[in-house]
Structures are given as C-alpha cells and as structure tokens.
Amino acid sequence: MMDFSNCYPEDPHALNFGAQRGFVKVLKSGFKETLFPDDPFREINKADKPLSKAIKWLQYLVPFFQWLPTYTWKLFISDFFAGLTATSIAVPQAISYAKLADLHPIIGLYTCFVPPIVYAIFGSSRHLSVGPIASASLLISQTISTVVRPEDDPVLYLHLVLTTTFVAGLFQACLGILRLGILVDLLSHSTITGFMGGAAVMLTLQQLKGIFGLKHFAHKTGVITVLKSIWTYRHEIRWQTTVMGLIFLAYLQITKHQRNRNRKLFWLSAMAPMTTVIVGGVFTYLVNGKRHGIQTVGHLSRGINPLSIKDLRFDSTYLAPVLRAGFITGVLSMAEGIAIGRSFAVVENTPHDGNKEMIAFGLMNLCGSITSCYLTTGPFSKTAVNYIAGCKTAMSNLVQAFLVAFTLEFLAPLFGYTPLVVLSAIIISAVLGFLNYAEVVRLYKVDKFDFVICMAGFLGVIFIALDVGLMISVGLSILRALLYVARPDSCKLGKLPELGLYRDAEQYTVSTLPGILIVQLGSPMYFANSNYVKERIMRYIRCEEDSTGVIVEQIILDLSGVTSIDTTSLEGLWETNKIIENNGMQLKFVNPRIEIVEKMMAAKFVSRIGKESFFLTLEDAVKASQIALRKSRASNSEDGIRGTTIHQSAPDSC
C-alpha cells in the first residue's frame, strides 16, 4: 500500500495546509509563467561548459546560427529556387502596395531588399517570406493623409511614413524583448477575419480608380464615399484601361484557380503577377498607352536603398497620427506575420518562437526605416509561394533580397512602363482571398458572439475607416473577456452512479442527494465577480429547494477550477458563509489550489471557517455532509437519509 505519511502526516485524504511559499518564490513562479511559459532557456541550462552555453545563447538570440552549422548545398538549391519564385511575386506586389500606400513605387522595391536580410538573421520561422502587405499599406496612407496629403507634399509624407515604420519597429521590438506577446492575443481570430474581409472590400473599391483609369478619386475609404466618387467622375472612365484591367484580373484569378486544383501548377500563380507586369508594360510601350489614357508607374531610378535616418520626423505637429499609425499597424502586421509563420511551422514541425518573431519584425522595421523602407511583415501570398516552391530555411529571404538588389541596380527603369491598371489588378487578385465566406459562416454556426465581433470589424472598416473598424472589433473582444471575468462559469454537480464521478447535472443524468448541493466554480474569482458568485450560489440553493422540495442543509463548493482569488472575493466568500450559516446551513470547500489556500490562510479565512470545512475530494466532502445530515435529522427526531434519487436538472430553472 502506498505511503502518504510524508505528504500528509495527519491524514492521507486531508487537504494539505502545509507551510506557505515565500514571497520571492511566488513572485518568481508568477513571473516565469507570465513571461516565460514556453521555458525558452531549457536548452541553454542543459549545457555544462561555458563555451557550450555561450554558443547556445548565441543560437537563441540569433536564430540564423541554429540552422547555419548544418546547412548543405542541397538545402541551398531548394532555398534558391524558392527565393527566385518568391521574388517573381515580390517585385510586382511591392510596386503595387507602395502605390497603395501613396508612395513612390521604388520604395516598395527598397522594402524587399533590406528587411528580408534582417529577418533571415533574426527570424525563427523557416518558411516566412517578408515584404509589405496591403492592409497596412492602406492603413498607413489613411492615417498619415489626415495631416499631410501625398500629392501636396510627397517628401514630408514619405518622411512621416518612414517615421511610422520606425515607431512600429520600436514598438514590436520592445514587445518581444519584454515578452509581452499577450497584447497581440487581443486580436482574436474573429477580429482578424472581419478586419481582413473589410480591408479586402475597401482595397478592391480603391483599386477601381486604376481599373477605370480615373484621374480623380475620393481621399477617404468609406464605401459610400468611394461609390459616390466613382459616380461623380464617371465621365473620366476609359474603356481601354477597363478592358485591359478585367483581362489581367481574369488571368490572375484563373491561375490561382488552377493552383488550387493542382498544387504542382503553383508556378503558374507565382509567375502570374510578373507576367502581367511584363506583358502590360510591353503592350503599353508598343501602343503608346499614354495617348490612350493608360497611366504608367513612371521613371524608376537605379540603385539600392539610400539611407534615410535623417528623414525621420518627430515634430509635435505630426507625432500623434504617426504614433497611432505605428501602434496599430505594428500590432496588426505582427499578429498576421506570427500567425502565418506559426501555421507553416506546425505543418512542417519546425521551430517557431513568437517573441523572437516580434524582435525580428521590430529589427527589420527599425533597419528598414533608416534605409528608405516602409512597414514590413510576412504576407500570406508570398509565404505560401515560398513554401510550395520548396523553401527549407530563411536563406530564401537572402536569395530574394539579393535578387531584388540586382533588379534595383540594373532592371528598375524597365518597370517604369508598368501600367497602373496592372498594379490594380494584382492588388485586387491578392486581396480577394481575404474574403473568407466559409469562415464567417462557421463563426455564425459555432459562436454567435464571435460572429458579431467579426461583422463589427467588417462593417466598421467598410463604412467608417480601417483603424476604427479594427478598434470596434477589438473593443468587443475585450468586452467579451470582461464579461467572462464578471460572470464566471459555474454548474451544479451530481454523481454518475456507474462511474462514481461527479459531473454537470445539466449535461448528464446524475444522482443527487436531497439536502446536499454541489456547486463547481470554473474560473478565477476577482472583485468584478465577487458579488455575482455570492448571488449565484444563493440562487442555486433556491432552485434546488424549489425543484426537489427538500431543504438544502449542506453546500459543497468545488474550487478545483478556481486558479486565483483576490481579497474582495475572499470577503465575498466569508459573507456567503455567514448568510448560509444564518439560514441553518453549512458550507464546505473542495480542492482549492495552492495559491487559493495560501491566500485563505494569510487572510485568516481558514482559521475562521475551520479546517474541518476543507476537503481534498468531492467524495470526502459528500460523506462528511451525509454524516452531518444524519446528525441534524437525528436531533430533530427524524429518520436517516431517505436515499439517493435520480434527478435531471431543468436547464432553464437555475
């Protein structure tokens, strides 16, 4: 028979009220679970020699050195072709997204040179391919345009965008260093789904300017404003650009459809953007497109990124919108990039560290901001192409960077002939995939509140603004979390006769003992829910008495699911106990966790209630309650307990 004497000297079945942990130990434990839940230093601690530890630290801080020692020529061949394929989609997308952000197209190409190098060194994902994204590009444009219009002062506008990138990078790096990735979790799946869907609609409407060949267009992004603008300037619509745009868009969509049907044909979709740029540019040059109203990108200068550290502007006049844009786009791009990298890491069972990713994103945006690049993250389309093309490590980002550098040095002027309608077609084709109808339907079926959060973000984006829609959706998500805290989950338990287990009386047909009520609390107890818990327990008592016709004398609280408690809730439990005692009943507690026990003892709660009211298991508490019931009924000259009855709780009665 197993000896429990060392664990529980007095009673092997009693709750352990051993010595309390010291403050330093509790603080250290809480700090570790909050900031280091993944135990990131376990490999470092395994190393015995100082040199081995130093190498482990270097590999931890710079993930590039984790895979470099085992890198082979065979891996490089795979990464080279993956990087080459990713570059074919990176160049046209970079030019398109730069125009979307109201920047000169060359800035988009600059953004595909420096950041990939930084990410290849500091990023933990083996498959993520970095570059600008459509939603952040539009969001930056929308926010910075409130203080300076790009057509009025393009130089100042560019400087503010670079400053926004610097702020976003600094914010991302700080979050990673302080291991505060919990802030990214505020962007729930339903929030991102709604925001990306709304952004897709807005981006599509914005690109109608290029498809129709309009010279004037709305400066705001609201759907009503955009549609009014199209109607107002309908006389500017050029049928030549419209036909050209629809043909290219149809081609891009057909190649994507073929890729989805047969993954071996991924190269069709990957090469399609570059093909449209080349064909569109050649066609425009041959037919003298400007004479037919086909607008082009314009002159692109040769040369790699110039330094822009002197261009950062922190004037108080512009600081508020810059900080707002930096914070929102920083969180959004970081959440999207981490989620995409994690999804591919799960498929391939490769390393992925969210906090390292934050640092990597932060460093590449900090470096990018001083080398004429704007906000960068991991776009899904490029990453998917990179993965399908056979990428094995982050070396593919280095390949992409040097191929883009070659393009900047020798081929950049050729892209000046690219028609704007082609860029609009590329953007529309890329963002249509953000409209995830199936996921919205699934949200509606699974969780109506998640559906409301999703639709709030979607409608807020298309009818008000990108940042407003995102904040509305995040606000509803936080409200929901607060409701979970303020109204914690609880249930009445009964016993499954065949198994001897105690389970939810609403979910199973269980046996309950007349006069005994078992309530399970399933979440932390704080000041926000203290009064609710008290009222809920009293309502359970009234409900039990009404449904069984038997007076409840013993109440058992199962605290197994209560992970933490504050002083307000302790006082609330004491008040609940006093009310129960004044009504001739007894309250018992089952299996409180170590943190709960420590606080109860420190607050003298245990000494006031009595250790005899605490039990390790529900079975022990039920037996003690049965004994107490017999004594109570014997003192009232009544027979013993009348036995167990089967009772199915009415779902709406409590």
N, C-alpha and C positions, 0 to 999 in steps of 0.2 A: 504493500500500500504506500502511496506517495506521501512523503513527509512535508507537511505545510508549516511545521513549527518555526522554521527560520523566517518565513514570510509573515505569518500571523501568530505570534506567540500565544495569544489568549484563545482565539477561536479561528480555525481554518476557514470558516464561512463568513467571518465578520468583515465589514468594510475596514480598510487599512487607514487608520488615523495617525500614521507614523509622523516622524519629525518633518517639519516644513522645509522646503528647499530655501536656500538663501536668496537674497535679492539679486546678487550678481549672477547666480546660476539661472534664475528665472529670466532675468534680462538677456543673458547670453542665449538661452534657448529661444526666446521670442524673437530676438534679433536674427538668429540663424534661420528660423522658419519663415520670417518675413522677407529677408533679403537674399538668403541662400537656400531656398527649398530644394534645389537640384544638387546640392553638395558639390559645387564645381571644383573644389580643391582636393577631391579624394585621390586622384592620380598623383598629384604633387606630394601629398602626405605619404604615399607608398614608397617614394624614392628615399633611399638611405644615404647616399653620398651627396655632398654639397654640389658637385658638378651635375649630377643627375637631376637634382632639384632645380638648379639654375636652368637646365635645358627644358625641364617640364614647365617652369614658369614662362620661359620664352615662347614655348609652343602654345601655352594657354593664352598669353597676351597677344601673340601674333600667330593666328591660325595657319598662315602661309607655311610656317615651318613644321606644321603637323603632317602635311602630305608631301612636302618637297623632298624629304630624305628618301622616300620610297617611290619617287616619280620616275617613270620609264618613258622610253621613246614611243612605245605602243600607246601609252596614255596621251602623249603629246599629239600623236596623229589624230586620235579621236577628238581631242580638245581643239586642234587646229581647224578641222572641218566644221565642228560645231560653232567655233568663233567666226569662221568665214560665213556660215549660213546665217548666224545671228546678225552679222554686220549688214547683210543684204536687206534685212528688215529694219535695222537700227538707223541707217542713214536717211531713208525717206521718212521714217517716223520722227526722227529728231528734227528734221526740217519742218515737218507738219506741225509738231507740238510747239516748236518755237513760234511759228506764226500764230498758233492758237493762244499763246501767251503774249501776243503782240510784241514779240522780239524779232530782231533780225535773224533770218534762217541760219546764219553762220554760228550763232550762239548755240543752237541745237546741236550742230556738229561738234563744237567745242565740248559740249556736255557729255558727248560719247567718247571723249579721249581721256581726260584726267580722272574722273570718278571711277571708271572701271579698273584703273590701275590701283587706286587706293583700296577699292573693295576686294580685289584679288589678294591683297596682302592681309587685310584685317577682317574680311568676311568669313563667317563659319560655314555658309552654305556652299555645297559643291556645284549646284546647278543654277543658282540665281544669276541672271544676266541683267545688269543695271543700265538705267537710262531714264530719260524724262517720262512722265505719264500725263495723260490727257486731263484727268480731273484736277490735279494740282496745277497744271498749266493754266487752265481756265480760272481756277480759284485765285491764283496769284494775279492774273490780269484783272479780274473783277475787283479785287481788294485794292490794289495799287492804283487803279484807274480812278478811284474816288478822290485821290489827292493830286494826281498828275496824269493827264491823258498822253498816251504814247505818241499820237500824231502832233501834239502841241510841243512836247519837249522829250524826244526819244532818248536823249542822253541821260537826263535826270531819271526818266522811267527805268532805263536799264540799270542805273546805279541803285535804285531802290529795290529792284528785283534781286540784284546781287546781294544787297544788304539783307533782304528777306531770306535768301538762301543761307547766308551766314548765321542769322538768328535761328533758323530751323536746324542747321547743323549743330550749333552750340547747344540748343535745347535737347536734341537727340543724344548727343554725346554725354551730356550731364545725366540724362535719364539712365543711360547704360552704365556709366561709372557708379552712380548711386544705386543702381539695380532697382529702379522704380518702374519697371515694365508693367506694373499693375495699372498705371494710368492708361496704357494702351488698351487694356481689357475693357475700358469704358466704351470702346467701340465694339458693340456686340455684333454678332453675325447678322441679325435683322437690321441693325443700323447701317452696316456696310452695304447690305443688299439693296435697301431702299435708296441710300445715297448714290450708289453706283448706277442704279437704274435711272434715277432722276438726272444724274450727270450725263448719262448716255443720251437721254432725250434732249437736254439742253445743248450738248455738244453737236448733236445731229442738226438741230434747228440753227445753231450758229454757223454751221458749215453750208447752209443753204445760200449764204452770201457768195461763197465760192462756186457752188454748183450753178447758180443762176447768173453769175458774172456781175453781181451788183457792185456799184461803187460806193453807195451809201447804205448804212445799216445801223440798227439800234445799238447803243452802247451798253444797255442793261440786258440781263439774261433771262428775265421773266418771260414765260411762254407767250403771254398775251402781248407784251411789248414787242417781242420778236415777230409774231404774226402780223401785228399792225404795221411794223416796219416793212415787211415784205409786201404787204398790200399797198402801202404808201408809195414805195419805189418800184412797183411792178412794171413801170414803163422802161426801167433800166435792164430788165431781164433779157439776156442774149441767148437765143435758141442754140447758137453754136456751142457755147460752153455747157449749156444744159444737156444737150445730146451727148457731148463728149464726157461729161461727168457721169451720166447714167450708164454709158457703155463701160467705163472704167470701174464703176461701183459694181455693176453686174459681173464683170470679170473677177474682181476680188472676192465677191461672195461665192461665185461658182468654185473657185479654187479652194476656199475654206470648206465648202460642202464636200468636195472631193477628198480633202484631207480627213474630214470627219468620217467619211465612208471607208477610207483605206489609209491607214497611218503610213504606209510605205510611200504614199504620194505627198508626204508633208512638205517636200521641197517645192511643190507647186505653189502652196500657200506662202511659204517662206520667201520665194523669189518674186511673188506677185507684186508687192509694193515697188521693188526696184525695177521690175519690168514695166510697170505703169509709168514710172518716172522717166525711164529711158524712151519708151515709145511716145509718151506725151511730149517730152522735150524735143525729140526728133520731128514729130508731126508739127508742132508749133513753129519750129525753126523753118521747116520746108514750106509751110503755107503762109509764113509771115503772120503768125497768130495775132500779134498786136493790132494789125489792121482790121481784124475781125472781132476785136474786143476780148481776146483771150489774154488775160493778165498773167504775168510770169513772176517768178521769185525775184529776179533782178540780179545784179552783179554780186558775186561772192569772191572775196579776196583769198588768195593763197596764204598759207602759213598756219602754224599751230597756235594754241591759245596764248594771247598776251596776258601779262599779269594785270590784275585789277584790284589789288589790295588798296590802292589809293582812291578807288572809286566808291568804296563803301561809305554810305551817308547815314549818320546817326543824329541828324538835326531834329530838334524837338518838334518842328512843324510836321515832320513825316514819321516820327517814331511810333505813334500809336497804331496806324494801319500796318506798318512794317512788322511790329511785334505781333499783331493779331494774325496777319497772314503767315508769319513764320511759325507761330504756335500751331495754328490749325493745319496748315499743310505739312508741318513736321510730324504731327501725330498721325494724320491721315496716311501720308506716304510711308511712314514707319510701320503702321499697322498692316497696310497692304503688302509691303515687302516682306515682313516677317511671316505673315500668313501664307504667302505664296512659297517662300523658301521652306517653311515647315512642311507644307503639303508634299513637296517633292522629296524632302528628306525622309518622310515617313514611308513613301513608296519604295525608295532605294535603301532605306535603313542606313543613312549616312549621318554624320554629326550635324547638329544644328543647335545653336545657343542664342536665345532671344536677346539676352543682354549684350552679347558680343555683336549681334547684328545692329543693335542700337548704336553702339560705339562706332561700328564700321560705317553705318549710314551718316552718323554725325561727322566723322572724319572726312568722308568723301564729299560731303556738302560744305564743310569748312574749307577744305582744299579747293573745291570747285568754285566757291565764292571769290577766291582770290586769284583764280585763273580763268575768269570770264565764263563760268558755267552757272546754270541755274539749277533749281531743285531736282535731285536725282533719287530714284528708288529702284525697286525691282518690278518692272512691268510684267504682267502675266503673259502677254503675247510673245514677247522676246524670250522669256524664261522657258515657255513651252516649246518654242522652236529650238532653243539651245539644248533642252533636254532630249527632245525627239531626235535631234541631229547627232546625238551620241556623246554629249558632254560628260566628262568624268571628274573634272576638278575645276577650280576657279581660274585655271590657266586660260580657259576660253575667254574670260574677260580681258586678259592681257592681249590675247590674239586680236580681239575686237578693237581694243584701244590702239594698237599699232596699225591695224588696217584703216581705222578712221584717221589716224595721223597721216598715213600715206595719201588718203583721199584729200585731206586738208592741204597737204603740201603740193599735190600735183593735179588733182581732179576737181577741186572745188568750183572753179569757174564754169565747168560744164553743167553743174546743177543749177546754174542761174537761169537756164532756159526752161526749167520745170514749171509747167502751168499751175497756177493756184488751184484750179479746179481738180487737178490730180491729187494735190495735198488734201483737199476737202474730201475727196472720195476715199482716200486712205484712212483719214480720221473716222469718217462715218462707218466704214467697214470694221475698223478696230473696235469702236465703242458699241456697236450693235450687240456684240457678245455680252455686254454688261447687263442687258435686259434679260434677266433670268426669270422668265414667267413661271417655270416649273417650281422654282424655289419659293416664289411668292405664294403659289397655290399650296405648297407643302406647309408653309408657315401658317396659313389660314386653317388648315386641317389639324395641325398639331397644337398650335398655341395662338389663340386669338389676340392676346396682348402683344406678342411678337409681331403679328401681322399689323397691328395698329402702329407699332413703332416703325416698322418698315414703310408703311404707307405715309406716315407723318413725315419721314425723311424724304420720300419720293415727291410728295406734293409740295413740301416746303421748298425743295430745290427748284422744281419747275415753275412754281408760281411766285416765289419770293426771291431767294438767292441761294447760292451753293452753301455758304457758311451758315446762313440762317436755318436752312433745312437740316444741315448736319447737327447744329446745336439743339434744334427742336427734338430730333430723334434721340440724341444723347441725353437730353433732359428727361425725356420719357423713360429711358432706360434706367437712369438714376432714380427717378421717382418709383419705378417698379422695385428697384433694390431696396429703397427706403420702406416701401410697403411690406416687403418680406421681413425687414427688421422690426417694423412697428407691429406687424401681425404675424408672429411666428407660427409655424405649423405645429399642430398637436392632434392627438387622436385618443380615443378610448380603446383600451386593450381588453381582449378576452383570451381564453385558453383553447387551443386546438386539442381536443381530447385524445386523438390518436397519436399526436406527436409530443404533447406536453410543452409546446411552445406558445408564447403569448404574442398575438398579432392583432392588427387593426380590426375592430369589430365591424366596421363598415365594409371592409374588403373580404372578410371571411366569415363563415358561420362558426361562431365560437361559443364556448360555455362561459357564463358569468355567474359569480356568486352573489346572491342577494345580500345587500348591506355593505358590499365591498366594491369600490370604484377604483379602476386603474387608469391613470392618465399618463400618456407619454408626451414629453416636450421634445421637439426635434430641432431646435435652433438656439443660438446664443440668446442670453437674457440681458437686456440693457434698459436704461432709463426710458427709452422710447416705447418699450413693450411691457414694462413692469405692471402697469395698471391693467393692460389687456389680459395678461396671463392670469392675474387675480380674478378678473371678471369671467374669464373663460372657464376656470376651474369651478367657480360657483355655478356657472350655467350648466356644466357637465353634471354637477350634483343634482340640480333641479330637474334636469332632463332624465337622469337615471331614476329618480324617485317617481316622476310622472309616468315613465314607461313601464316600470316594474311594480309600482305600488308598494315598494318596500323602502323604509327609511335608510338612507346611507349613513353608516357609522364609521367606516374605515375608508380613507382616501390614500391611495398609493401614487406617488409621483415618480415616474421613471425618468431620471435625469441623464441617461446614457448618451443622448443626442445633444445635450447642452455643452457646448465647447468652451464657453466663457460666461462670466457673470460680473456685474458691477454692483456697487454699494446700494444703488437705488433699487435694483431688483432683489437684493438680499433683504432690504427693509420691506419690500413688497411681499416677499415670501413669509416674513415674520408676521406681517399684518394678516395675510391669508391664514396662517396657522392660528392666530388669535381668534379670527372670525369663526374658523372651523371648531376650535375648542369651545367657544361660547355657545355653539349650537350642539354641543354634546358629541362631537366627532373627533377623530384622531387622524393626524397627517403623518405619513411615512415617506421616506426618500430612498430611492434605489439607485445604486451605482453612480454617484457623482464622480466626475473625472478629477484628477489630481489638482488641477487649477481651481476647480469649484470647491473642493474640500479645503484647500489652503485658505481661500478667501472666507469660507464659512467659519473656519477655526479662528482666523485673525479677527473677524468681526464678532466673535463670541456667539455666533449663531448656533453652533453645535452644542455648546455648554448650556444655552438657554432652552434649546429643543430637547436635548438629551441624546446621547449616543445610541440609546436603545431604539430611536426612531429611524436609524440609518441601516440599510441592508445592502449586501453585495448582489443578491439576485432577486428577481421578482418572486420566485418560488418561496424563498425565505420570508419575504415581506407578506405574501399571501398567507402562509402558515401562521405567522405571528398575528395577522389580522383575524384569522379564523379563531385563534385562541382567545383574542380579546373580545370577539363577538360572543363566544360561548360564555365567558365570564360575565359580560354585560347582560346577556339574556338570563343567565342563571340567577343573577342578582335581582332580576325583575320577575323571578318565578316563572320563566318561560322554558320551553323545551330547547334542546340543542338545535343546531343549524338545520334547516329543512332540506338541505341537499342542493345539488347543482341543477340548474335549469339552463336549457338552451334558449338563447335569445338573440335574434337578429336585429341589430340597431337600425332604426329608420334613418336613412341618410339625411333627411331634412329636419329631424326632430331636435338636433343639437346644433 
